[in-house]
Amino acid sequence: MTERGASLSGSEKRVLVLGAGLAGMSCAWKVAALGVPPLVLEKAGEVGGLAKSFTRNGFTMDCGPHRFFTKEQWLLDHIHELLGADNVLTRPRKSRIFLMGRFFDYPLVLSNVVRSLPITTLVKSFADYLVIKVRNLFARKPDDNFENWVINRFGRELYKVFFGTYTEKTWGIPCTQISADWASQRITLLSLWDTVKKTVFRPRNEPRTLVSKFYYPRTGGVGSFCRRYREEVEKLGGKVLTGVKITSIRHHEGRVTHVVYENGNEVVEEPVETLFSTIPLGTLIQILDPPAPPAVLEATRKLRHRCMIFVYVEVARPQITDDNWIYLPEQTLTVHRLSEFKNFSPENAPADRTMLCAEITCDFDDEHWRMADQDLIRITKEDLARIGLVRPEEVRDAFCFRARYVYPLYDLTYKQHLTKMIHFVDGFENLYTAGRQGLFKYGNMDHSIEMGFKVAENMKARHDSHKAVATEKEWFG
């Protein structure tokens, strides 16, 4: 493989960053801090990607629930410096599952499960768990898909109640077709016994999971992160262009040479020394000129993303719940998750009103994606009324926002296609791809920022350490 890297010296160098989400903007800031003012190109009209915020009727809203958490002190210090120490709140995490007309804490708490589950379901769950544990001693099923992974650790009954239905609703495919990677990354508690230990026997004041608290901006929503990065990048001489369309990426003999983009009526052919991309990996490969090999292009068509429709509902009530978000796994409901922004920061909403965000996962151009906004709002209001949270007459305002690239879909074949694509992109000496979409890797906010930093530093270090970010097994929940 060609040795990767680029010199940081010389005013003639042109460093481009594609995508102005957290990974792209943190990368741009780090590049600028290293002395090379970058050019950032963003398709949307504002920075932030999925971590953007906007205001309406006195509310500050995000694209669904976001939380920042890290074990790395240097990264936490950086966030306080970036946002301002007085603008960083430490918030307790509260998330629950609404199921069978009851609320269950999530991650699962043994006492809550015992208290809330019907006795027949509870007895069956514990009996089934014991059967599975005995079976695993002699004939354990391989952890070759999401369903088997969860059943091996929680039993079939708890899998059906708490994991299977919601996961299939979110991803739109059977759990037997979802990679076990998703389970190992998303389920912090590793088994029913692990839940018992961390609930009953944990030391006092020790959190059950790594995400019992999180950090959040006092004002401005999560969009504050990227807006502040933009300010700092521009202060250091960099440039951020929004509302531009990237049409092609030209390359020659293993190096990217130009990025062609449309900025209004102007077509710009920008020469490139080093290119950092955080746009969807498949999109990046599909706009290469000359084209990628047919086998690589075919792989780009095999990787799938789940889309998201966010339905925002303003309610004439000071607060609905004290939850950050609520999971809604039942198939009779279209909405799969709710969040309430006032519970992230009280300054996100007027004192006498609140704003809910209802999330509907879908596939691009399917029935829900094409549905009129008024029909999506009607369905959301019906779901809220059905679970007893909001009466239709309490709704003062509602609107929708669609996002196409949200969840990389970890089906059973994604790795083989992704490996082929990454191997091809790695063949370019001066091209780096990073971030959730750039690496087709589901990560949290801290991972996106850390990845942006590391990929910028790789220009000097000549390695791909950013790919190791978000590979450990303990950070989700």
Buried (B, 14 or more C-beta within 10 A) or exposed (E): EEEBBBEBEEEEBBBBBBBBBBBBBBBBBBBBEBEBBBBBBBBBEBBBBBBBBBEEEEBBBBBBBBBBBBEEEEBBEBBBEBBBEEBBBEBEBBBBBBBEEEBBBBBBBBEBBEEBBEEEBBEBBBEBBEEBBEBEEEEEBEBEBBBBBBBBBBBBBBBBBBBBBBBBBBBBBEBEBBBBBBBBBBBBBBBBEBBEBBBEEEEEEEEBBBBBEBBBBBBBBBBBBBBBBBEBBBEBEBEBEBEBEBBBBBBEEEBBBBBBBEEEEEEBEBEBBBBBBBBBBBBBBBBBBEEBEEEBBEBBEBBBBBBBBBBBBBBBBEBBBEBBBBBBBBEEBBBBBBBBBBBBBEBBBBEEBBBBBBBBBBBEEEEBBEBEBEEBBBBBBEBBBEBEBBEEEBBEBBBBBBBEBBBBBBBBEBEEBBEBBBEBBBEBBBBBBBBBBBBBBBBBBBBBBBBBBBBBBBBEEEBBEBBEBBEEEEBBB
